[in-house]
Amino acid sequence: MKVVFSFQKNNLVRPQKQNIAFGAGLTAKFAEEIINTDVAEISARLAKKGIPTDFKGNKVITWCCDKAINIFQQLNERYGTHLTLPKGIYVEDFANLNIGSITKADFCNFTPTQLIKDSNEIVPSRTVFFNTFETANHQATPETRWLYNWTQVNKIADFNQAIRQSGTDFFLDTFLHELSHVSHEDRLLVKLGGKALAQKIVSLQSSQQIAEYQRKYGKKISQICDYALTDPLEAVACDMSRTIVRSLDKETLMPIRNPFVNTPYEKLYFWQPKRINIPIYSDQDRPLQEILRNFWNGKFD
C-alpha cells in the first residue's frame, strides 16, 4: 500500500525527457524499451484484461506496471496460483486526492471511498494509484528533487533499500508491492468478507494497535525491512514482493520457479499441493513465516 512517504516511489515523468538511469536490474535494454513505450497500446491491452488505466503519459510507470502484471499472470499460468489483478491503475497528483499527504508515493485503495477531491465518485477497492508529484516536486529543494522523478527509478530503489523502506533494491519492487496488496486484499475478502475487512483495516490504523503490533512482532518483522513495521498489511506486501523478486530471471523479468513454495503464501486460494500442519506458538516464539501466514489469512491479533 505504501501510504506513507517512501523514497522508492517519488517521481515525476515528462515523456519528452528520457534520461533514464539504470542499474539494480534496469538494464540499458530495458531503459530503451521504456523510451519506446507506447502508453496508449499498453492501456488498451490492459483494458481488455479488465484493468482501466490513466497513466498520464508516464512511460516509466506504464512500462513497469505492464511488466509487473505480466509477472503475476505468468505465475498464475505456470504455477496455478490465483493472484488477483488490480481493478484499475491511475497516475495522479496526490494533491488532488483525499489521502492526507501530497508526498505519498503510491498506494492500493483497500475500501470503496470518495478518494478524489471535489468529486462524488466512489473509487473501488483494489485500485492502485501512483503519484505524479507535480505539487510536491515544486516544493522540493534542488538537492531532493531527484526523489520525485520516476526516471530515477533505480537510484531511488537503491536508496529505498538502504534506508530500509524496502526489502529489495529491484526496480520493479514498488509495482510488485502494490499488486501484492491487491492479491492480499482479495484473500482477505474471501476469508473475512467486505464489512469485517473494512472494520479490520480501521482497527489496524489506530496508534494503539500499531504499538501492540510492533511490540509483539517488531523484532521478527524488521527482518523484512523497517517499512514492514507499519502494519500487518505492509508486512505481507513487503515480504511477498521480495519473495517474487527472488524468483525472477533478471534478463527476461519472468519467473523461473514457483516463488511461493515453503512460504506463507503457499496455499494461494485453491492451490493446495499438500496439507500443512501448523503448530501452535506463543507470540514470542512464533516464527516469521507463521506470523506472515496468519496475516495473509486475516489473523492480525
C-alpha positions as CSV (number, residue, x, y, z in Angstrom):
1,M,0.0,0.0,0.0
2,K,2.9,2.3,0.8
3,V,0.5,5.1,2.0
4,V,3.4,6.9,3.8
5,F,6.2,8.6,2.0
6,S,8.6,6.1,0.5
7,F,11.5,7.3,-1.5
8,Q,11.2,4.5,-3.9
9,K,8.0,6.0,-5.3
10,N,8.7,9.6,-5.7
11,N,8.9,10.6,-9.3
12,L,7.6,13.0,-11.9
13,V,8.0,11.9,-15.5
14,R,7.9,14.2,-18.5
15,P,7.9,11.9,-21.6
16,Q,9.9,14.3,-23.7
17,K,12.9,13.9,-21.3
18,Q,14.0,10.3,-21.3
19,N,17.3,10.3,-19.4
20,I,16.6,7.0,-17.6
21,A,19.1,5.8,-15.1
22,F,19.7,2.0,-15.0
23,G,21.2,-0.5,-12.6
24,A,19.7,-2.8,-10.0
25,G,18.1,-4.8,-12.8
26,L,17.0,-2.0,-15.1
27,T,19.4,-2.6,-18.0
28,A,20.2,-0.4,-21.0
29,K,17.9,-2.7,-23.0
30,F,15.0,-2.1,-20.6
31,A,15.7,1.6,-20.5
32,E,15.5,1.7,-24.3
33,E,12.2,-0.2,-24.1
34,I,10.8,2.4,-21.7
35,I,11.8,5.2,-24.0
36,N,9.9,3.5,-26.8
37,T,6.9,2.6,-24.7
38,D,3.5,3.1,-26.4
39,V,1.4,4.2,-23.4
40,A,-1.9,4.0,-25.4
41,E,-1.2,0.5,-26.6
42,I,-0.5,-0.8,-23.1
43,S,-3.5,0.9,-21.8
44,A,-5.7,-0.6,-24.4
45,R,-4.2,-4.1,-23.8
46,L,-4.8,-3.8,-20.0
47,A,-8.3,-2.6,-20.6
48,K,-9.0,-5.9,-22.4
49,K,-7.9,-7.6,-19.2
50,G,-10.4,-5.6,-17.2
51,I,-7.9,-3.1,-15.9
52,P,-8.9,0.5,-16.7
53,T,-5.9,2.9,-16.5
54,D,-4.8,6.5,-16.8
55,F,-1.1,6.7,-16.9
56,K,-1.0,10.4,-17.7
57,G,1.7,9.7,-20.4
58,N,4.2,8.4,-17.8
59,K,6.2,5.9,-19.7
60,V,8.2,4.5,-16.7
61,I,5.1,3.8,-14.6
62,T,3.3,2.3,-17.7
63,W,6.1,0.0,-18.6
64,C,6.8,-1.1,-15.1
65,C,3.1,-1.8,-14.4
66,D,2.8,-3.8,-17.6
67,K,5.8,-5.9,-16.6
68,A,4.5,-6.5,-13.0
69,I,1.1,-7.5,-14.3
70,N,2.8,-9.9,-16.7
71,I,4.7,-11.5,-13.9
72,F,1.6,-12.1,-11.9
73,Q,-0.1,-13.6,-14.9
74,Q,2.8,-15.8,-15.6
75,L,2.8,-17.1,-12.0
76,N,-0.9,-17.9,-12.4
77,E,-0.4,-19.7,-15.7
78,R,2.7,-21.6,-14.9
79,Y,2.2,-22.5,-11.3
80,G,-1.6,-22.4,-10.8
81,T,-1.7,-19.5,-8.4
82,H,-4.7,-17.2,-8.2
83,L,-3.1,-13.8,-7.9
84,T,-5.7,-11.1,-8.4
85,L,-5.0,-8.2,-10.7
86,P,-6.0,-4.6,-9.8
87,K,-9.4,-3.1,-10.6
88,G,-7.6,0.0,-12.0
89,I,-4.3,1.8,-12.2
90,Y,-4.1,5.6,-12.1
91,V,-1.4,8.2,-12.1
92,E,-2.5,11.4,-10.2
93,D,-1.1,14.4,-8.4
94,F,-1.9,13.4,-4.8
95,A,-2.7,17.0,-4.0
96,N,-5.9,16.2,-5.8
97,L,-6.8,13.2,-3.6
98,N,-8.2,12.8,-0.1
99,I,-5.2,10.9,1.3
100,G,-3.7,13.4,3.8
101,S,-0.3,13.9,2.2
102,I,1.0,15.1,-1.2
103,T,4.2,13.2,-0.7
104,K,2.8,9.7,-0.5
105,A,4.2,7.9,-3.4
106,D,1.7,5.2,-4.2
107,F,-1.0,3.1,-2.6
108,C,-3.6,0.5,-3.0
109,N,-7.2,1.6,-2.1
110,F,-8.5,-1.1,0.3
111,T,-12.1,0.1,0.7
112,P,-14.5,1.8,-1.7
113,T,-14.3,5.5,-0.9
114,Q,-14.6,9.1,-2.3
115,L,-11.0,9.5,-3.0
116,I,-10.9,12.3,-5.5
117,K,-11.4,15.9,-4.1
118,D,-14.5,17.7,-5.2
119,S,-16.0,14.5,-6.7
120,N,-18.7,12.2,-5.6
121,E,-17.1,9.3,-7.5
122,I,-16.6,6.1,-5.4
123,V,-13.2,4.6,-6.2
124,P,-13.4,0.8,-5.8
125,S,-11.2,-1.2,-3.7
126,R,-8.1,-2.9,-5.2
127,T,-7.4,0.2,-7.2
128,V,-3.7,1.3,-7.4
129,F,-2.5,4.9,-7.6
130,F,0.9,6.4,-8.4
131,N,1.8,10.0,-7.6
132,T,3.0,12.4,-10.3
133,F,4.4,14.6,-7.5
134,E,3.6,17.7,-9.6
135,T,2.8,19.7,-6.4
136,A,5.4,18.0,-4.2
137,N,8.1,18.5,-6.8
138,H,7.6,22.3,-6.9
139,Q,8.1,22.3,-3.1
140,A,11.2,20.2,-3.1
141,T,14.7,21.5,-2.8
142,P,17.1,21.1,-5.7
143,E,19.0,18.6,-3.7
144,T,16.0,16.3,-3.1
145,R,14.2,16.9,-6.4
146,W,15.6,13.7,-7.9
147,L,13.5,11.8,-5.3
148,Y,10.4,13.0,-7.2
149,N,11.4,11.7,-10.6
150,W,10.2,8.3,-11.8
151,T,13.0,8.3,-14.4
152,Q,15.4,7.8,-11.4
153,V,13.6,4.5,-10.5
154,N,16.9,2.5,-9.9
155,K,18.6,5.2,-7.9
156,I,15.5,5.6,-5.8
157,A,15.2,1.8,-5.4
158,D,18.8,1.6,-4.2
159,F,18.2,4.4,-1.8
160,N,14.9,2.9,-0.5
161,Q,16.6,-0.3,0.4
162,A,19.5,1.5,2.0
163,I,17.1,3.3,4.4
164,R,15.2,0.0,4.9
165,Q,12.0,1.2,3.3
166,S,12.1,-1.8,1.1
167,G,13.3,-5.4,1.3
168,T,14.9,-5.3,-2.1
169,D,16.6,-2.8,-4.4
170,F,15.0,-4.2,-7.5
171,F,13.3,-1.5,-9.7
172,L,10.0,-3.4,-10.0
173,D,9.6,-3.9,-6.3
174,T,7.4,-0.9,-6.0
175,F,5.0,-2.2,-8.6
176,L,5.0,-5.8,-7.3
177,H,4.4,-4.4,-3.8
178,E,1.1,-2.8,-4.8
179,L,0.0,-5.8,-6.8
180,S,0.7,-7.9,-3.7
181,H,-1.7,-5.7,-1.7
182,V,-4.3,-6.3,-4.4
183,S,-3.9,-10.1,-4.1
184,H,-3.8,-9.9,-0.3
185,E,-7.0,-7.9,-0.2
186,D,-8.7,-10.4,-2.4
187,R,-7.6,-13.2,0.0
188,L,-8.9,-11.2,3.0
189,L,-12.3,-10.6,1.3
190,V,-12.6,-14.4,0.9
191,K,-11.6,-15.1,4.5
192,L,-13.4,-12.1,6.2
193,G,-15.9,-10.6,4.0
194,G,-16.1,-6.9,3.0
195,K,-17.7,-5.5,6.2
196,A,-15.3,-7.3,8.6
197,L,-12.3,-6.4,6.4
198,A,-13.3,-2.7,6.5
199,Q,-13.5,-2.8,10.3
200,K,-10.2,-4.6,10.5
201,I,-8.4,-2.0,8.4
202,V,-9.7,0.8,10.5
203,S,-8.6,-1.0,13.6
204,L,-5.1,-1.7,12.2
205,Q,-4.5,2.0,11.7
206,S,-5.1,3.0,15.3
207,S,-1.9,4.0,17.2
208,Q,-2.7,1.5,20.0
209,Q,-3.0,-1.4,17.5
210,I,0.2,-0.3,15.7
211,A,2.1,-0.1,19.0
212,E,0.9,-3.5,20.0
213,Y,1.7,-5.0,16.6
214,Q,5.3,-3.7,16.9
215,R,5.6,-4.8,20.5
216,K,4.6,-8.4,19.6
217,Y,6.2,-8.9,16.2
218,G,8.6,-6.0,15.7
219,K,11.8,-7.9,16.1
220,K,10.9,-10.6,13.6
221,I,9.0,-8.4,11.1
222,S,12.0,-6.0,11.0
223,Q,13.9,-8.9,9.3
224,I,12.0,-7.9,6.2
225,C,12.5,-4.1,6.3
226,D,11.5,-1.3,8.6
227,Y,8.6,-0.3,6.4
228,A,7.0,-3.7,7.2
229,L,6.7,-2.4,10.8
230,T,3.9,0.0,9.6
231,D,1.2,-2.6,9.9
232,P,0.5,-6.3,9.0
233,L,-0.7,-5.4,5.5
234,E,2.6,-3.7,4.7
235,A,4.5,-6.7,6.2
236,V,2.8,-9.1,3.8
237,A,3.3,-6.8,0.8
238,C,6.9,-6.1,1.5
239,D,7.6,-9.8,2.1
240,M,5.6,-11.0,-0.9
241,S,7.2,-8.6,-3.3
242,R,10.7,-9.6,-2.3
243,T,9.7,-13.3,-2.5
244,I,8.6,-12.8,-6.1
245,V,11.7,-10.7,-7.0
246,R,13.9,-13.6,-5.9
247,S,12.2,-15.9,-8.5
248,L,12.7,-13.6,-11.5
249,D,15.1,-14.1,-14.4
250,K,16.6,-10.6,-14.4
251,E,17.1,-10.7,-18.2
252,T,13.5,-11.6,-19.1
253,L,11.7,-10.4,-16.0
254,M,9.8,-13.6,-15.9
255,P,9.6,-16.1,-13.0
256,I,11.8,-19.2,-13.5
257,R,10.4,-21.0,-10.5
258,N,7.4,-21.0,-8.1
259,P,8.3,-18.4,-5.5
260,F,5.6,-19.4,-3.1
261,V,6.8,-23.0,-2.2
262,N,7.5,-23.2,1.5
263,T,6.3,-19.6,2.1
264,P,3.3,-18.2,4.0
265,Y,1.6,-17.9,0.6
266,E,2.0,-21.5,-0.5
267,K,-1.7,-22.2,-0.3
268,L,-2.8,-19.3,-2.5
269,Y,-6.5,-19.7,-2.8
270,F,-7.4,-23.0,-4.4
271,W,-3.9,-24.2,-5.0
272,Q,-3.1,-26.7,-2.2
273,P,-0.2,-29.0,-3.1
274,K,-0.1,-30.5,0.3
275,R,-1.7,-30.3,3.7
276,I,0.4,-28.3,6.2
277,N,0.0,-28.9,9.9
278,I,0.7,-25.6,11.7
279,P,1.9,-26.0,15.3
280,I,0.5,-23.6,18.0
281,Y,3.0,-21.0,19.0
282,S,3.1,-18.3,21.7
283,D,3.5,-14.8,20.3
284,Q,7.2,-14.6,21.3
285,D,8.0,-18.0,19.8
286,R,6.1,-17.7,16.6
287,P,8.5,-17.8,13.5
288,L,8.3,-15.1,11.0
289,Q,6.8,-17.4,8.4
290,E,3.9,-18.3,10.7
291,I,3.3,-14.6,11.6
292,L,3.0,-13.8,7.9
293,R,0.8,-16.8,7.3
294,N,-1.6,-15.5,9.9
295,F,-1.5,-12.0,8.4
296,W,-2.1,-13.4,4.9
297,N,-5.2,-15.2,6.2
298,G,-6.6,-12.2,8.2
299,K,-5.4,-13.2,11.7
300,F,-3.8,-10.0,12.9
301,D,-4.1,-10.4,16.7
